């Protein structure tokens, strides 16, 4: 069993790389990808920990981008660029490499977004919120993201968001921080095509993360079958090699349907739990939300083959 989508304290996960590797070892994972958001700064610590536990580590990152080919629509009907996430595997680690320079630009844009998000939330009534209070919930300044904002919002303004529970935590992202939320601020202007261009020739393999979360508001089987084939065909035409069909937030029936559609599109069906530790208490490492996720070992072999 493998897990190719996890997060640590270097972005918006609650486990350190060492804790994550130990947890993976006890679970019986054979290989893992640590895919922190827009950074590989966690790689060295994770590599040392994985070596101690005889666990194969795939150098990875989750990249925040926009897709202008399939825009979303605001409440007033206006088209807007769609925020999407890509998983990149076998990422070059040298700081001077163009892929790393691209990630550095994304981190700078994230820092600017965080400043705007604080201002926006304060305008909407979260008057006690400051960037310093948000940073207090993160272990690394470069990794400050929406879960840290959410934690600060519950801490400072329970009169607005309520008492923190798994349900109110999820609702906060829908109502406030997600792409349809009142305080939503886009992360970047960089596109899918931009990262494909930068990654070309680097042997990095790109796969779309949680495809249904990225593209569909209604993940019913009928909508998936009707809309995803065109999206998958477009992704393949634009240079994306895989799609996270084995996604830890989907149930078994949805995963089976996405596996078929992904294969039909000529894409690699990658997979992972999207583990964030206590920031997503209902998602377990390796086995996902429903506990029955099993990402086949063969997926990693297909990703290796795609590098050539």
N, C-alpha and C positions, 0 to 999 in steps of 0.2 A: 504494500500500500504506500502511496505517495501523497504529498500535499504541496501543490504548486502555487498557493495563494495564502500568505500569512503576513502578519504585521507585528512589529516590536515597538519598544519605547522610542526608537529612532523616528517613528512617525506617530500613528494613532493607535498603537497597540499598548497593552498594559504589561506584557512580559518583556523582560530583557532578552537579548539574543541567547544568553546562556540558559535562562529559564525555558525559553521556547524549545531549544535543542534538547534539553533534558526531558521536557514533556513529550516531545516527538519520539524520543528513544523509548520511554516507558510505554508509549502507545503502540510501539512496534513499527513505526514508519521506516521505510528503507531510504527515502530521499525526501528533501524538502527544499522549497524555494522561499526565501525571505524577500517579500516584495513590498518593502516600505515605500511610501508615497514620494516619488520624485527624488529619491536619494538611495545611494548604495553605501552610505556611511556606516551602516550596521554590518557590512560584509565581513570585515576582519574579525570582529568579536564572534560573529556567527560561525565563521570558518573554524576558529579555534575550538569552539564548543562542539561543533559537529565532528571534528577530528577526535575529540575525547570520547564521543559516543558512537563512533564508527557509522556516522550518518552522512549520506551523500548530500552535498549542498549545491544547488543550482543558483548561480549568481543572477538575481532578478531585481525588478523594480516595477512599481505600478505608476503609470504616467497619466497625468491629468491633461486632457486635450479638448478640442472642440471638433465637431463634425458639421460642416456647412452643407454637406450633400443631403442630409436628413434633418432639417431644422425642427425644433420644437416650436410650439405656438404659445405665446403669452395669453393671459386671461382676456386681453382685448383682441386676440386673434392675430396679432403681429408675429411674423416668423422671427425666431432668434436662434443663434448657433446653439447646437446641442452639446452639452458637456458630456464627455465619455471618458472612460478609463481603459488604457491598454496595459497589458502585462508584457514586459520585455524579459526574455530569458537569455542567459549567456552574455550578459552585459559587459562590455569592456570596462575595466576598473581604473585605468590610467587617467589621472585628472585632466590631462591635456587632450584626451580623445574627444572628437566631436560629440559623441553621445553624452559624455559627462559634461561637456560645455552646455549642451542642450538642457540637461537636468538642472544645472546651475541657474540657467535663465528661468526655468520654471519655479525654482525656489525663490528667486528674487521677486517674481510676479506673485507668488503665494504670500510673501511677506507684505507686499503692497496691498493685496486683497485683504489680509487680516486687519490692516489699519482701517480700510474702508468699511469692513464688516463691523468693527467696534463702533465706528461712528454711526453706521446705519442702525445698529441695535440700540444705541443710546437715544437716537432720535425716536425710536419706537417704544421707549419707556424703560429700557434697561439702564437706568442712569448710574447705577453703581458699578457697571461693567467697565473694566479697563483692560488693556492688553497685558498689563503686568499680572492681573488676577487670572487671565486666561493662561498665560505662560506658567503660572504656578501649578497647573494641572498637567504640564508636559515636562519631560526630562531633557528635551533638546529643543532649543529655540527654533531650529530649522524645521522641526517636525510638528510645529503647532498647526492643528487642523480643527475641523468642525467638532469632533468629539470633545476637544478641550474647551471649545466655546460652550458646548452643551453642558459640560460639567460646571463651568463657571456660572452659567445662567441658572442652573438648579441651586447652586450654592448661594447666589446673591439675590435672586428674584423668584423665590418659590411662590410668591403671591401672584406671579404672572403665569409660570409654567407648571405649578403644582409640585407635589412631592414626587421625588424621583422613584419611578418604578420602571420595569421593562416596557410597559405600555406607554407611559408618559415620555420616556426616553425616545421611543420610536416616533411618537406623535410630534415631539419637538422638531425633529428633522423635517417632517412633512409641513408643519405649520410655519416654521421659522427659517431653517437653515438649508433645506433642500432646494432643488431647482424650481419648485413651485412655491417656495416659502416667502413670507413677507420680507425677510431680510436677505434674501439670496443675492450674492455678489459673485459673478463669474471669476474663475481662477486665472484664466489665461486666454490669449488670443491665438495660441499656437494650435495647429491643426494636425489631424491624422497624417495628412500628406507631408507635413513638415518633419515628423519623426521618421516616417518611412524613408524620406530623402537622407536624413542624417544617419540612419542605421544601415543604409545600403553599403554593402561591402564589409561590414563589421562582424558578420556571422551572428548577429543578434536576431532572435526569432520573436516576432510580435504576435500577440494573441489578444483578442478583445475580452476584457473582463466582464463578468455578469451581464451578458447581452440583453436580457429582458429588462433589467433595471435601467440600462442605458437608453433603450429605444422604445419600450412599450409601457404605457400607463395601465393597460389591461393585459395581463399575462394569461388569459384564458387560452385553451388549446386552439380554439377557432381563430383567435387573433394571431397567435404565434404562427400557425400554419399559413395564414393569409398574408402576413406582413414580413416575417423574418426571411423567407427565401430571397427576396429582392435585396434586403439589407446585407445578407451574407454574401451574395454574388458581388455586390458593390465592394465590400470589404476585401474580398479576394482579388478583385480587379485592381484595387488600389494598393496591393502589396502586403496585406495582412495574411499571416500564415495559419492562424488558429483562432478558435472561439472557445470560451470557457463553457462548454456544454455540460460538463460535470461540475455544476456550481453548488456550493454548500448551502446556499439559501433557497434552492429549489427543491420541490419534492421529487420522488422517484419517477412519476409519470411525466413531469415536465422535463426532467433530465433525459429521459428516454426519447422524447420527441425532439429535443434540441440535439441529441446525439445523431439522430437520423438526418435532420436538416443540415447539420454541420458536415456530415459525411457526404450528403448529396451535393453540397456546395464545393466539395474538394478541399475542405479545410480540416485542420487537426483539431480534434475535440479535447482541449486541455481541461484541467480541472483543479479545484482546490476549495478549501473550506471558507476562505476569507476570514480567518481567525483574527480577532482583535483582543482576546482576553476578556477582562470584565467590561470593556466598552461595548461588547456584544455578548452579553451573558448567555444568550440562547444559541450561540454558535460554538461548537466544540472543534478543537483541532482534529484534523483528519476526517472526521465523520460529519461535519457540517451541522445544519440546523435540525434536521430530522433524525440524525444519528445513523442513517443508513448510507451515507456517501462512501463510495469506494472508488477512488481514481485508479484506473488500471496502470500497472507499471509500464505497460507498453507505450503509454502516452509520452513518457520521457524519452523512449527510444525514437519515437517519431519526431520529437523536437530536435534531438541530436541530428537525425538524418536531414532535417530541414536546414541545418546550418551550412550544408555543402552545396 
